[in-house]
Amino acid sequence: MTFSAAQPEADRSGSAGQFDPRILSLISELENLKIVYRRSYVIDQSRKENSAEHSWQLALTLLIFHRTFAPEIDIDRA
């Protein structure tokens, strides 16, 4: 499932006031990232990092630093 930034806003969110069922599908896919383990370990070396943790940290880092290091990035599309 994908949401394309090229789609008009109405197509991405459904009709005004209606819940888009694709959101539940997206949440389910994101939940699956918790069981995908990466090769790298967490800082204390106690276990391998999962893809959900990695994705969360990457997204948070982008939100914090995009204006300073890459203001040309459209944060709504990143």
C-alpha positions as CSV (number, residue, x, y, z in Angstrom):
1,M,0.0,0.0,0.0
2,T,1.3,3.4,-0.9
3,F,0.2,7.0,-0.5
4,S,1.6,9.1,-3.3
5,A,2.3,12.8,-2.6
6,A,1.4,13.3,-6.3
7,Q,-2.2,12.4,-5.6
8,P,-4.6,15.3,-4.8
9,E,-5.3,15.7,-1.1
10,A,-8.9,14.5,-1.5
11,D,-7.7,11.2,-3.1
12,R,-5.4,10.6,-0.2
13,S,-7.7,11.3,2.7
14,G,-11.1,10.2,1.3
15,S,-14.2,12.4,1.3
16,A,-14.4,15.0,4.0
17,G,-15.3,13.5,7.4
18,Q,-14.9,9.9,6.2
19,F,-12.3,7.5,7.5
20,D,-9.9,6.1,4.9
21,P,-9.6,2.3,5.5
22,R,-6.2,2.3,3.9
23,I,-4.9,3.9,7.1
24,L,-5.5,0.7,9.0
25,S,-3.7,-1.2,6.3
26,L,-0.7,1.2,6.7
27,I,-0.7,0.8,10.5
28,S,-0.7,-3.0,10.1
29,E,2.3,-2.8,7.7
30,L,4.1,-0.5,10.1
31,E,3.4,-2.9,13.0
32,N,5.1,-5.7,11.0
33,L,8.4,-3.7,11.0
34,K,8.8,-4.7,14.7
35,I,9.6,-8.3,13.7
36,V,12.1,-7.4,11.0
37,Y,15.5,-7.4,12.6
38,R,18.5,-5.5,11.2
39,R,22.2,-6.5,11.3
40,S,23.1,-3.6,13.6
41,Y,22.8,-3.7,17.4
42,V,21.3,-1.2,19.7
43,I,23.7,1.1,21.6
44,D,24.2,-1.2,24.6
45,Q,24.8,-4.2,22.2
46,S,22.2,-6.3,24.1
47,R,20.1,-7.1,21.0
48,K,19.7,-6.3,17.3
49,E,17.7,-3.3,16.3
50,N,14.4,-3.8,14.6
51,S,13.2,-2.0,11.5
52,A,10.5,-0.1,13.4
53,E,13.0,1.4,15.8
54,H,15.3,2.3,12.9
55,S,12.5,3.9,10.9
56,W,11.3,5.9,13.9
57,Q,14.8,7.2,14.7
58,L,15.4,8.2,11.0
59,A,12.0,10.0,10.8
60,L,12.6,11.8,14.1
61,T,16.1,12.8,13.0
62,L,14.7,14.2,9.7
63,L,12.1,16.2,11.5
64,I,14.7,17.7,13.9
65,F,17.5,18.5,11.4
66,H,15.9,19.1,8.0
67,R,15.7,22.9,8.3
68,T,19.4,23.2,9.4
69,F,21.0,20.7,7.0
70,A,18.6,20.3,4.1
71,P,15.9,23.0,4.0
72,E,15.2,22.1,0.3
73,I,13.6,18.8,1.4
74,D,9.9,18.9,1.3
75,I,9.1,17.4,4.7
76,D,5.6,16.5,3.7
77,R,6.9,14.3,0.9
78,A,10.0,12.9,2.7
